[in-house]
Amino acid sequence: MNGTVLVVDDEAAARYGMRRALERDEFTVLEAGNLSDAAQAVAGLFPDAVILDLKLNQESGMDWLPTLTAGENSPAVIVVTAFGNERLAVEAMKRGAFDYLSKPFDIDELRVLTRNAVEVSRLRSENRRLKSELAHTGSLGALIGSSPPIKAVYSLIEKVGPTEVSVLITGESGTGKELVARELHRLSGRQGAFVPVNCAAIPADLIESELFGHEKGAFTGAVARRIGKIEAADHGTLFLDEVGDTSLATQAKLLRALEEKTFERLGSNERLPSDVRIISATNKRLLQEEIPAGRFREDLFYRLAVVSIGLPPLRDRKEDIPALAQSFCSRLALTHGVGEVTISRPVYQRFYEYDWPGNIRQLRNCIERAVVLSENQTITLNVLPQEIHGKYKPKQVKTNLANEEASLGEADVIAISGSRKLREAKKEFEVRYIEKVLEQTSGNITQAASLLGIHRQSLQQKIKELGLTKKFVLTE
């Protein structure tokens, strides 16, 4: 295990012994014989853990402890006390110490405590990074969005990711369940692979071989031993996508493998150990429909769903559409080599009005088609799929100028010079339209500007000119 550990002890022999023991675990070990040198080392190198003797000649490690543990990037601290002085150790832990050792201590105990302290320190650092990422970018890994429903999902991922519990991800098709599973794996710190299995895409007579593997000759066509997905995911994460589509027979074998942490290849009686974290996903209502109907085992459900994460459909988080659309547009334009492509204002409006039954997957596919078919590097309504733009009819506002009609809907406003009434109608539409967009984005200037297709500074100036500053609580 890599990491940096600072040993603070006034006895050179004690420091030497601890350094030799910790270097066996590939730690980088720093030494300090007094508090002054220790404080300098912490300030310059930010160690993951500190092993601190509370009695240092005329100095007290206890006095430095509150300062050492108070900073945002503070290390995990293991204090060392004399034998029989547990009361002092308890006081040190109240002041922020991670754990304690009593002299004389066992070297193996030192190594185990230090490994744990470094791991805790790294988890703290990762949590700080995640919170900062969420606050500033409105995203988590490959997940994008800043709406309240998706932020609630981020919070669950952040809490559950570093643990070992099984997670069941629920939601409609296309909501991003595999992205959540991959993020949970990334945060877990597991060294093995992320292995996905689409249970719905594998024939019922092959799913067990796919999961558990088989020996040569186990069945007709088994011409060689095959390693199953559970074995391939050892020390990693097995993602069972659409787990609700597995047969009851497969469910029974899967339950046994989870409970005993062992499995058998088909055609073998040998039980093999399995160190794998299970994350599963389904678009079915297992507890409400599948279990009562006898299609899914209740005991397996509770084994898989120690924690459940429900993903909202895109229609319930439409304020995330601009960020999602822009991200897809940039990446897909690069993939297809078409240069920078922008999304027109009417298209954004149509995206808001559409219900997206296929969710984020449908939005991505729509953007990909539009990127390829767009002209002049701009995505317009005419390149959207028929099911999306087919029902779109721009609202029109009639004017009484020479019986002419001007389309004042989302697509554009036709300006006819020399008409005071038309200018007033245009301004009235502009006010109504900007108000509508600000309501949809809860006053978020950046999102509203994206929808309107103008710069944020231009929108701020427009809001001021139209007198809308008092009607909304505006955010950046």
GILINBEL-V98147 format. One record per residue. RES is the residue in one small letter. PSI is psi in whole degrees, 0 to 359 (* if undefined). Layout:
((RES;PSI) (RES;PSI))
//
This chain:
((m;129) (n;154) (g;165) (t;130) (v;132) (l;124) (v;121) (v;107) (d;140) (d;356) (e;118) (a;322) (a;321) (a;319) (r;317) (y;314) (g;317) (m;321) (r;314) (r;319) (a;319) (l;331) (e;341) (r;335) (d;15) (e;28) (f;149) (t;120) (v;125) (l;156) (e;147) (a;137) (g;353) (n;171) (l;328) (s;312) (d;324) (a;316) (a;323) (q;320) (a;319) (v;318) (a;328) (g;334) (l;350) (f;67) (p;156) (d;326) (a;154) (v;129) (i;113) (l;115) (d;128) (l;343) (k;111) (l;90) (n;243) (q;1) (e;159) (s;121) (g;333) (m;325) (d;329) (w;340) (l;313) (p;321) (t;319) (l;324) (t;2) (a;334) (g;161) (e;324) (n;32) (s;145) (p;165) (a;131) (v;127) (i;119) (v;148) (v;125) (t;165) (a;156) (f;137) (g;6) (n;45) (e;331) (r;319) (l;323) (a;319) (v;319) (e;321) (a;320) (m;328) (k;331) (r;6) (g;0) (a;148) (f;316) (d;183) (y;159) (l;140) (s;131) (k;144) (p;139) (f;160) (d;138) (i;320) (d;324) (e;320) (l;314) (r;317) (v;313) (l;321) (t;318) (r;317) (n;319) (a;318) (v;319) (e;317) (v;318) (s;319) (r;322) (l;320) (r;316) (s;319) (e;321) (n;320) (r;320) (r;317) (l;315) (k;320) (s;319) (e;317) (l;319) (a;327) (h;335) (t;348) (g;36) (s;164) (l;106) (g;235) (a;355) (l;139) (i;140) (g;156) (s;15) (s;156) (p;318) (p;319) (i;332) (k;325) (a;324) (v;316) (y;316) (s;318) (l;317) (i;316) (e;322) (k;319) (v;330) (g;310) (p;356) (t;183) (e;5) (v;153) (s;143) (v;135) (l;122) (i;124) (t;157) (g;164) (e;161) (s;138) (g;7) (t;352) (g;33) (k;322) (e;326) (l;320) (v;317) (a;318) (r;325) (e;320) (l;318) (h;317) (r;321) (l;345) (s;334) (g;5) (r;139) (q;344) (g;183) (a;160) (f;116) (v;108) (p;144) (v;120) (n;96) (c;332) (a;339) (a;355) (i;129) (p;147) (a;325) (d;356) (l;349) (i;322) (e;320) (s;322) (e;319) (l;311) (f;346) (g;176) (h;160) (e;160) (k;131) (g;7) (a;330) (f;171) (t;125) (g;351) (a;82) (v;352) (a;162) (r;141) (r;131) (i;127) (g;173) (k;326) (i;316) (e;323) (a;334) (a;12) (d;133) (h;14) (g;215) (t;131) (l;121) (f;111) (l;93) (d;139) (e;51) (v;338) (g;348) (d;2) (t;153) (s;163) (l;325) (a;316) (t;321) (q;320) (a;316) (k;323) (l;318) (l;316) (r;318) (a;322) (l;319) (e;320) (e;350) (k;32) (t;166) (f;166) (e;137) (r;149) (l;134) (g;7) (s;149) (n;2) (e;126) (r;124) (l;139) (p;152) (s;118) (d;88) (v;140) (r;133) (i;123) (i;128) (s;166) (a;152) (t;151) (n;8) (k;159) (r;86) (l;307) (l;323) (q;328) (e;310) (e;318) (i;311) (p;329) (a;357) (g;16) (r;350) (f;139) (r;131) (e;321) (d;325) (l;322) (f;311) (y;335) (r;322) (l;327) (a;51) (v;319) (v;135) (s;138) (i;116) (g;125) (l;131) (p;147) (p;160) (l;329) (r;341) (d;3) (r;48) (k;339) (e;346) (d;352) (i;316) (p;314) (a;318) (l;313) (a;316) (q;320) (s;313) (f;318) (c;314) (s;313) (r;319) (l;328) (a;320) (l;318) (t;317) (h;2) (g;40) (v;9) (g;185) (e;130) (v;137) (t;160) (i;127) (s;160) (r;315) (p;327) (v;316) (y;317) (q;320) (r;322) (f;322) (y;326) (e;337) (y;149) (d;350) (w;68) (p;333) (g;4) (n;214) (i;326) (r;319) (q;320) (l;317) (r;314) (n;323) (c;315) (i;320) (e;314) (r;315) (a;323) (v;317) (v;322) (l;350) (s;149) (e;149) (n;29) (q;26) (t;131) (i;121) (t;172) (l;324) (n;346) (v;3) (l;154) (p;151) (q;320) (e;341) (i;313) (h;352) (g;326) (k;2) (y;122) (k;114) (p;137) (k;147) (q;144) (v;119) (k;143) (t;161) (n;24) (l;105) (a;32) (n;22) (e;150) (e;135) (a;128) (s;110) (l;26) (g;197) (e;332) (a;319) (d;173) (v;120) (i;116) (a;123) (i;111) (s;155) (g;3) (s;112) (r;319) (k;320) (l;322) (r;321) (e;319) (a;320) (k;316) (k;319) (e;317) (f;317) (e;317) (v;313) (r;318) (y;315) (i;321) (e;316) (k;315) (v;320) (l;324) (e;318) (q;327) (t;11) (s;36) (g;10) (n;113) (i;316) (t;313) (q;318) (a;318) (a;322) (s;317) (l;322) (l;345) (g;29) (i;167) (h;150) (r;318) (q;324) (s;320) (l;319) (q;318) (q;319) (k;319) (i;320) (k;316) (e;324) (l;0) (g;35) (l;1) (t;332) (k;350) (k;344) (f;149) (v;105) (l;139) (t;163) (e;*))
//
